[in-house]
Structure formats: structure tokens, C-alpha cells
Amino acid sequence: MRVSRFSDRDEARAHYLALADATAEAAFTRSGYLATVHDLKHRETLAGGGPLLQREAEELGIPVAELIESVTVKRDEMQQQLAAIETARIAARRRIRAASDCHEMYAALGAQRAATAG
């Protein structure tokens, strides 16, 4: 006897597609506060400085230029991380859509999780 959680393949596919999106979301989370601070630091970095970067540099005891370089490097690292997460999400969704059964869908999700573990 075989028990199925889904009534048909379309229902299973919708479930696994939603899980692929949730997996990407869980792999990269920032609170609203941190997202706002990071965005402000990025804008100030592009402008060559600003009050937030000035105060942070003073608190850290480093030149603003050094802090700007650090913010730039961290933003580049974050963009690389986001690119890897998004690439894994897209690949999982493609594999889920092409899957012939739930086992293949589950395997696609597992591959995505492995690619974004860190």
C-alpha cells in the first residue's frame, strides 16, 4: 500500500516550488533594522562618506576610508552569497518543474539546501 500526501503531481509541484522559495529566504535573512542600516551604509559609501560611517569610524578608531573599503568588501561578499542562493533556487525550481515524481522533487530541494548550506 502506498500513501500519498498530495492528490496529484500539480499539487506536489506547487508544494515543492513554495519550499524552494522558502529555502532561499531562510538561507539569507536580515532583520528590517539590519537591512536598513546596510542600505544606508551602502549609500554613504557611494557618496564617499556620511554621518553613519563617520560615527562608526570614530567608534572603531579607524579612518573613514578604511571603513568604506570594509563596507564595500562586505557588500560584494553579500552579493556573491545572494547570487549563489538565487542560482540554487532557480535550479531547484527548474528541476521540480521537470520532475516526474515527488522523489525527484524532494531531491531537487535537497540539492538546493546542500548548495546554500553554510
Secondary structure as the mmCIF struct_conf table of DSSP 4:
data_model
#
loop_
_struct_conf.conf_type_id
_struct_conf.id
_struct_conf.beg_label_comp_id
_struct_conf.beg_label_asym_id
_struct_conf.beg_label_seq_id
_struct_conf.end_label_comp_id
_struct_conf.end_label_asym_id
_struct_conf.end_label_seq_id
BEND BEND1 ARG A 5 ASP A 8
HELX_RH_AL_P HELX_RH_AL_P1 ARG A 9 ALA A 27
BEND BEND2 PHE A 28 PHE A 28
HELX_RH_AL_P HELX_RH_AL_P2 GLY A 32 LEU A 46
TURN_TY1_P TURN_TY1_P1 ALA A 47 GLY A 48
HELX_RH_AL_P HELX_RH_AL_P3 PRO A 51 LEU A 60
TURN_TY1_P TURN_TY1_P2 GLY A 61 GLY A 61
BEND BEND3 ILE A 62 ILE A 62
HELX_RH_AL_P HELX_RH_AL_P4 VAL A 64 ALA A 98
BEND BEND4 SER A 100 ASP A 101
HELX_RH_AL_P HELX_RH_AL_P5 CYS A 102 THR A 116
#
